């Protein structure tokens, strides 16, 4: 099972990604070994995660969320 997750970075920006283990992935990000984007914006905090995807569907959902405005992403986080 794959997850789509939204993180809030220390600078207030939002980052969206996919993983099979959300907690492990956040730990990886916070060790500075995650995505290039988050390395300079530590620490990161989980704001939302969505489960029940296969890898292909998770990637499509990640892309869809990345196209949203910041306000839309924050609303999505609150609804979760």
C-alpha positions as CSV (number, residue, x, y, z in Angstrom):
1,X,0.0,0.0,0.0
2,X,1.2,3.5,-0.9
3,X,0.6,6.8,0.8
4,X,0.5,10.3,-0.4
5,X,1.7,12.8,2.2
6,X,1.9,16.5,2.7
7,X,4.7,18.0,4.9
8,X,5.1,21.5,6.2
9,X,8.7,22.7,6.1
10,X,10.4,25.0,8.6
11,X,10.0,27.9,6.2
12,X,6.3,27.3,6.0
13,X,6.3,25.8,2.5
14,X,4.4,22.6,1.7
15,X,6.0,19.5,0.2
16,X,4.0,16.5,-1.2
17,X,5.4,13.0,-1.8
18,X,4.6,9.3,-1.9
19,X,5.9,6.4,0.2
20,X,5.1,3.0,1.6
21,X,6.0,4.0,5.2
22,X,5.1,7.6,6.2
23,X,6.9,7.6,9.6
24,X,10.1,6.3,8.1
25,X,10.0,8.8,5.3
26,X,9.5,11.7,7.6
27,X,12.4,10.5,9.7
28,X,14.5,10.3,6.5
29,X,13.5,13.8,5.5
30,X,14.4,15.2,8.9
31,X,17.8,13.5,8.8
32,X,18.5,15.6,5.7
33,X,18.5,12.4,3.5
34,X,15.1,13.0,1.9
35,X,14.2,15.1,-1.1
36,X,16.5,17.8,-2.3
37,X,13.7,20.3,-1.6
38,X,13.4,19.5,2.1
39,X,17.1,19.3,2.9
40,X,17.4,23.1,3.3
41,X,14.0,23.5,4.9
42,X,14.3,21.3,8.0
43,X,12.6,20.2,10.2
44,X,9.5,19.0,8.4
45,X,6.2,18.2,10.1
46,X,3.5,15.8,8.7
47,X,0.3,17.8,7.9
48,X,-1.7,15.0,6.1
49,X,-1.4,11.5,4.7
50,X,-3.7,9.6,2.5
51,X,-3.6,5.8,2.1
52,X,-5.0,3.0,0.0
53,X,-3.1,3.7,-3.2
54,X,-1.1,1.4,-5.5
55,X,2.1,3.1,-6.7
56,X,0.7,4.4,-10.0
57,X,-2.4,5.9,-8.4
58,X,-0.3,7.4,-5.6
59,X,2.0,9.1,-8.1
60,X,-1.0,10.5,-10.0
61,X,-2.5,11.8,-6.8
62,X,0.8,13.3,-5.8
63,X,0.9,15.2,-9.1
64,X,-2.7,16.3,-8.7
65,X,-2.0,17.7,-5.2
66,X,1.1,19.5,-6.4
67,X,-1.0,21.4,-8.9
68,X,-3.2,22.8,-6.2
69,X,-2.7,26.2,-4.7
70,X,-1.3,26.6,-1.2
71,X,-4.8,27.4,0.2
72,X,-6.3,24.3,-1.5
73,X,-3.5,22.1,0.0
74,X,-4.1,23.5,3.5
75,X,-7.8,22.9,3.1
76,X,-7.1,19.3,2.1
77,X,-4.9,18.9,5.2
78,X,-7.7,20.2,7.4
79,X,-10.2,17.8,5.8
80,X,-7.9,14.9,6.6
